[in-house]
Every structure is written in structure tokens, then in C-alpha cells.
Amino acid sequence: MSATISGPDGKPRCRWCAAAPDFLHYHDTEWGFPVDDDFRLFEKLSLEGFQSGLSWRTILAKRENFRKAFHGFDYNKIAKFTAKDVARLLQDEGIVRHRGKIEAVINNAQHAVELVRQEGSLAAYIWQFEPKPEHVAAPQTASTSAESVALSKALKKQGWKFVGPTTVYAFMQAMGLINDHVEGCVVRSKAESGRKKFRVPRNKP
């Protein structure tokens, strides 16, 4: 089976983006493009945690509801959530109502605040774990890597939850730390060009 499918413009794309109507735009404009915005990085880590045991299709369809419920994934605000907020979120039919995952986002927000205080930004910390090109597996052939294991362990050591190696690897794929668009996909070169123009954030001195 070919790793690509023909998109509506006749150009080849990763086969997975044909699985749901929302996937094509997400694939073409977001997945694999480098991100240095702290709130977007925290959002993706949080949503990957919510996806655990579910499909990305389910989460993507609810993403705007998640953003509204979690104040745009501003971890500074989420870190101040109380038991009342947990109760509110458990009644919100627009999101995945899983107590453990909701409480994990709040917990992780509190740790994100501390991490940013120490490192300067979430982006600077995460991009330290970008794999070297020679360490990257062939596109879409792996579900974990040495770097995703290392980042997972580092976050867990700080107290983060729902950040296992597979979750972190999917996060790294989506946020452009890895360009996992298959060879022949029309977006692969665009993502690669985006990475070349991208300035990797650095820790504060």
C-alpha cells in the first residue's frame, strides 16, 4: 500500500490525512511545522494526554471546546484552577470528561509555570530534546525514540503526568521537532523549509 494518497488538488499527501475531513487542513498547515509558542506547546501536550486511549479525530473535533474550557491553554491561568474548576470541566460536554486527565492538565500547568521560571520558556526547554537528523527514523515507522523517552523521563521527574514516551513522540511529530511527513508528501518539503527558517529558542543565561 502506498504511503501517500492524492489530495483534492491531485498532489500526494500522507495517507493518514484522508481518514477524516478535519485531518487534511491540520496535516497541510500544522502537523510537522516547528512551534515555539509556549501556550501552543502546552496545548498540544495536554491534548495528546487527553487522546490517550482515544483517537486524534475525537480530540481535534473538540479542540476549540478544549481551548475555551482551558482559557487558551494559558498555563498561568490553569495553574490556579481549583476543585470548582474540575467540577465545571466534568460537566462540560464539549470536552473529554475524564477526571484524571483534567487534573493532570492542572497539575502540569503548575509544573509548567515553575519550569518557565527556571528555564525562561517552555519552548527553550523542549527544543533541547530535538533529535539530530541522523537519529530520526524513517517517516512514520516509529512510535517512540530515545529523545521522546528522555523528554518523558525529564517531565515525569518534575511531576508531570500523562507524558509517556509515545505521547511525547506524537507531540514531537506534531510540533515539528521531527519532520515525519512521508517521502513524496507535498507538505514534507514545506515543513523542512519551515524548520530551516525556524530559530530554535534557547534557555536564558
N, C-alpha and C positions, 0 to 999 in steps of 0.2 A: 504494500500500500504506500502511495506517495505521501511524503511528509507535508506536502502543501496541497491547497485547494485553490481554485480560481475564484477571485473575489468578484464583486459586481462590476468592477472596471476591467475584468479579464486578466488581472495581474495576480501572480501566485502569493499566497499567504500561508502562515502556519495553519495546519489543519484544524487545530482546536478552536479557532475563532469562528468556525461555521456552526458550532454546537448550540449557539443561542443568538438571538437578534442583537442583544446588547454587546456581545463579545467583539464584533468587528470594529466598532469605534474605539473600544477600550484597547484592543490589540494595535490599532493603527496610530493611536495618539498618546497612549500612556505606557503600556507594558514594555519594559526594557529600556525606557528612556531615563537617564540619570536624574535623580531628585536630590536637592539639598535643602529643601524646606522642612524644618523640624516638625511642623504640625502634620504635613503630608506623610512624613516618615512614621510618625506616631500613629496616625490614622491607619496606615497600611498594616503595621504590626498588630494593631488592635483588631482590624477586620480579619486578618489571617488567623488570629486566635479565635474569633467568632466562627470562622469557617470550619474549624476542627470538627470532623465528623459530618460536615455538610458539603455542599457544592459552592464554588465561587459564583455560579449563576444565581443562587439564592441570595448571597451576600451583596453582589453587585446590584441586584434589583432593589435592595433595601438600603443602598449606600446613602442616598440623600436623607432617608429617615434616620439613619445612624448619625449622620453629620448634625442634624437638627437636635437629636436627643443628647448628643455628647458635645454640644457647643463648638462644632467645627473641629473637634479633637484637639482643642487647646488644653494641653495637659496641666497648665497652671490653674485653669478653672476646674477641671475634672478632679484634680488632687484634693479639692476642698469638698467634694461630694460627701454626703452623709447617708445614713440609713434611710432617710426620707427620699433621697435621690434614687437609691437602689429600689425602694418600693415603687417609685414612679416609673422607673425603667421596666420593672417587671410587669407593669400594666400597659406598656406601650406595644401595641400590636404591630407597629411598623418596623420593629427590630426583632432580633432573635432574643427571646426572653429566657435566658439561661443565667441563673444567679451566679454560678461560678465564673462564667465568662465576663459578666458585668462587673463583678467585684474585682476580677483580675485587671480590667482596664483601669479602674480607680487605683488599685494598688500600683500598677505600672506607671500611671501618671505621677504618683508621688515619687517614685524612683526616678522618673524622667526629670522631674524638677531638680532633684539632687544631682543627677548626672550632668545636667546642663550647667549647674552651679560649679561643678568641678572641671568640666571639660570645655565649657564655652558654648557648645551646641551639641544637640543630638546627632546632627549630620556629621560633624567632625569626628565624633566617636565611632559611628557606624562605618564610615568610609575607610577607617583604618583596616577594616576586615575585607576590603575589596580584594578578590583573588588576582594573582598575577596571571596574565594571559596563558602562560604555559601550564597553569594548573586547572584551567577550565575544561570541563568535559565536553564532548561533542554535544551540540544543542539538543536539549530535551531528552537526554539519556540518563540523567541523574536526578535524585530527589534530595540528596544531601551532599555536602562537600566538607573538606577539612575546615574551610573558613566558616561555613554555617554552623558546624559543630563548635568551633571556637567562640563565635559570637553568642551562640545559645548558652554555652557554659558561662561566659562572662556576664551575660544579663541575669542568668539564674543566680549566680553568685551574689549579685547585687539585690536579689529578691524579686525579680520579675517572674511573671507566671504566663503560661500558655505561649512559651517561646522555645519550643523544642527545635531540633535541627532541621526537620522537614518544614516546619512553619517558617523558620528563618530563611531557609533556602528559597522557598516560594516568594518571600518578601524581597530577597536579594535579586531574584529574577525580575520581579515587577518594578523595582526601584532603580534598575539599571546598573547595579553592581556587577551583574552578569548580563551579557547580551545573548539570550537564549532563543532568539528567533532562528529558525532553521535556515540552513543554506538554501538559497533560492527564494526565500521570502522577500518580498519587495520592501518590507519595513526593516529588515536586518541592517542594510546599509545606512538607513536613516538613523537608526538607533546608534550605530557605530559612529556616524558623523556627529551626533549629539554628544557622545562621550568624548570625542576629540576636542570639542569646543567647551566642554564642561571643566570648570575649575574645582578640583577636589577641595572641600573645606578642610581646614586644619585646626588643630587644637590651639587654644590660647596659650601663650608662652608661660 
